[in-house]
Amino acid sequence: MQRPLVVIPHLVRMYVRTRFEYPGATMLGWLSQIVAYGGIYTAIALIVTRFGNLGGWIWPEMALLLSFHLLAYSLGASFSFTQFRDIEEKVRLGTFDAVLVKPIGAWTYLVFSGINIGYAGHVLLALGLMAWSLPQVGADWTPLTVLFFLATLVSSAAMVCATMTMIGATALVWVKSSHLYSIFFGFWELARYPLQIFPFPLQILMLTFVPLGFLAYVPVAVALGKPVALLGSAAPLAALAIGPLWVLIAMAHWHYCLRNYQGAGG
Amino acid sequence: MAPIISAVGVGKTFRQLKRQAGFGGALRGLVSRDYTEIRAVEGIAFSIEPGEAVGYLGPNGAGKSTMIKMMTGILTPSAGTLSVLGREPHSNRILNARDIGVVFGQRSQLWWDLPVRDSFELNRHIYDIPDSRFADNLAYLTQMLDMGSYIGRPVRQLSLGQRMRAEIAMALLHDPKILFLDEPTIGLDVVAKDAVRRFLAEINRERGTTIILTTHDLVDIEQICPRLIMVDDGKLLFDGELRHLRATLGSRRRLTLEFATDPGPLTLKTATLAADEGAAKHYLLENEAVSLIDVLNEVGPAHGLKDIKLEEPDIEEVIRTFYLNKPKLAGSAP
């Protein structure tokens, strides 16, 4: 266990140096993300302020929900999205084999050799929006609620990372798994909104098999003292537990897929 | 001495979807998932002693890369027992990786956008190489592989030959006990191939590093590996010294004689005429012991010989000949 901890900073440094080989593209990437998300959030803000609320959530609460959604996603995805999206190509080209002949865990190597600083734009926008919304939502912030809020943020980010791991790992067995990202991002779009605005079956789905309701809605609703659809008083514990639970499932799936890795031929 | 690698009845079976022809077949394939089993490696058995250099040879699809992947811990064997340095490589993948070096001819392990030196530095940390050993090895490998002029350049700016030398150097920085090379000379020009071959032969001779090399190129085997393991269709065809194989198949060498003008029919005792194009005549050399000098002596100066070319059989032909001669060869492999 000690060896990976020593190696991780070197892996991260290599990836950051690689990104800075193309500084213009990196800066432009950050800017484009801020503009793209800023546009989406402006549209949501206009709709919510025009109609007063969305499912009982006023604009500052919606802004907190959106910022939590973006921050948790970008923290989790920076450790996982490009790394596991690219596994499919690595398997197809056989370059995943090169990861498996290193004396370091394949997950550790993949994740930390590709930590995506390209998510800095997401993080900046999310933090800015959160800083604006927090004083306006009128929540009763105590040390315990702050701790809960931060812990659920980590739990949500871990859930994102675990989901990406599972999708990427599937490519080790199926060779192709990119279509699963389309499904993920479909639900991820819905996870920006309060869950109660969706039909009941969809609410069930987003709290069970595709638990992206926990990405932002459940923790933010708990922090704001709002009733949580379907979960009720179990919501705080569920928001904290979903990340670790999903990580355990992802670990089992990753190891299963690694054991059954066949390559793509050659 | 205990073998460094031991394979007993090793097999690897892949499950492959049965694909039906046409659009209708593709639609049927969505609901009916029939699989066939492809035996990429079947009943392979050999043992390799420390310090050996072994060429693992065979045509495309023969199961060479699959066997290398099993020995390096990438794939799990479906059958048999495989031991590398006394361990099961697939279940001890990380431990195994510490003691081996792997070079993939067509898959780079270097960081594409960064200088070669940075990839080496990263490996120093991954393999926990002590500073002094790293410095010594880096100096030795830089000199031996003539990397001084490009070690500070980004990998994307290197020629294929330079990159391959850097790949080999990176695989050796941690002093692996075994070096696996999967087609290390593929795509290289003649000069680069020669440099790689000379270096690998030296590292095997001087440092005692065990070398396992897959290739299509018989010259790789000749210059690096005294021992040859030949496979086809996943099965072992031959395991022994190269000269035993060549002694049997020497008749397949091709000789071309080019004359200033057509000398007419020309029969030689040392070679059999295979094709006559007038001024160019093609022969097959029957006997491994026959040399170019023997041929020149027999042709003599009278026919106006302009050029002479002797070609070694390529691997496809060697294997084809091997198949044809299999009944004769049975039991001859040491």
Interface residues (C-beta under 8 A of the other chain):
Chain A: R3 V6 V7 H10 L11 M14 R17 T18 E21 Y22 L93 G94 T95 D97 A98 L100 V101 K102 P103 I104 G105 R259 Y261 Q262 G263 G266
Chain B: F14 S65 K69 T72 G73 I74 L75 T76 R93 I94 L95 A97 R98 I100 V102 F104 Q106 R107 S108 Q109 W111 W112 D113 L114 D118 E121 L122 H125 I126 Y127 D128 P154
